[in-house]
Amino acid sequence: MAAERSGSATLQTNERVKHIASAVTAWGNALLITGFGRWALAGFDAYVLLWLVVAACLIWAASHSLTLLKVENGDG
């Protein structure tokens, strides 16, 4: 019974991490698209550079947050 609880807790934690990583990736992608769109329509300026750098950092952080996923202790 305790193994099922710990497996369930691990699964819930993994799902939370994946959900947060997905949300941060979506935010980073939105900034990336916005930055390139502004660059194409209004030219390159400090805000475009800032948006692209923040987008790259968000996407990098989201991809590295997936290392927080834990392996379930199961029979499989």
C-alpha positions as CSV (number, residue, x, y, z in Angstrom):
1,M,0.0,0.0,0.0
2,A,2.8,2.4,0.8
3,A,4.5,1.6,-2.5
4,E,1.3,2.6,-4.3
5,R,1.1,5.9,-2.5
6,S,4.7,6.7,-3.2
7,G,4.2,5.7,-6.9
8,S,1.1,7.9,-7.1
9,A,2.9,10.8,-5.4
10,T,5.8,10.4,-7.9
11,L,3.4,10.4,-10.8
12,Q,1.6,13.5,-9.5
13,T,4.9,15.3,-9.0
14,N,6.0,14.3,-12.5
15,E,2.8,15.6,-14.0
16,R,3.1,18.9,-12.2
17,V,6.7,19.3,-13.5
18,K,5.6,18.5,-17.0
19,H,2.6,20.9,-16.8
20,I,4.8,23.7,-15.6
21,A,7.5,22.9,-18.3
22,S,4.8,23.0,-21.0
23,A,3.4,26.3,-19.8
24,V,6.8,27.9,-19.6
25,T,7.7,26.5,-23.1
26,A,4.4,28.0,-24.5
27,W,5.3,31.4,-22.9
28,G,8.8,31.2,-24.4
29,N,7.4,30.3,-27.8
30,A,4.9,33.2,-27.7
31,L,7.7,35.6,-26.9
32,L,9.9,34.2,-29.6
33,I,7.2,34.6,-32.2
34,T,6.4,38.1,-31.0
35,G,10.0,39.1,-31.1
36,F,10.5,37.9,-34.7
37,G,7.2,39.4,-35.7
38,R,8.2,42.8,-34.3
39,W,11.6,42.5,-35.9
40,A,10.0,41.8,-39.3
41,L,7.4,44.6,-39.0
42,A,9.2,47.3,-37.0
43,G,12.9,46.5,-37.2
44,F,15.4,45.4,-34.7
45,D,15.6,47.3,-31.4
46,A,16.4,46.7,-27.7
47,Y,12.9,45.3,-27.0
48,V,13.2,42.7,-29.8
49,L,16.6,41.7,-28.4
50,L,15.2,41.5,-24.8
51,W,12.2,39.4,-25.9
52,L,14.4,37.0,-27.9
53,V,16.8,36.6,-25.0
54,V,14.0,36.1,-22.4
55,A,12.3,33.6,-24.8
56,A,15.5,31.6,-25.2
57,C,16.0,31.6,-21.4
58,L,12.4,30.4,-20.8
59,I,12.7,27.6,-23.3
60,W,16.1,26.5,-21.9
61,A,14.7,26.5,-18.4
62,A,11.7,24.5,-19.4
63,S,13.8,21.9,-21.1
64,H,16.1,21.6,-18.2
65,S,13.3,21.4,-15.7
66,L,12.4,18.0,-17.1
67,T,15.5,16.6,-15.4
68,L,13.4,16.9,-12.2
69,L,11.3,14.0,-13.3
70,K,11.6,11.0,-11.1
71,V,11.5,7.3,-12.0
72,E,8.6,5.4,-10.5
73,N,9.5,2.3,-8.5
74,G,7.3,-0.2,-10.3
75,D,7.5,-3.8,-11.5
76,G,7.8,-2.7,-15.2
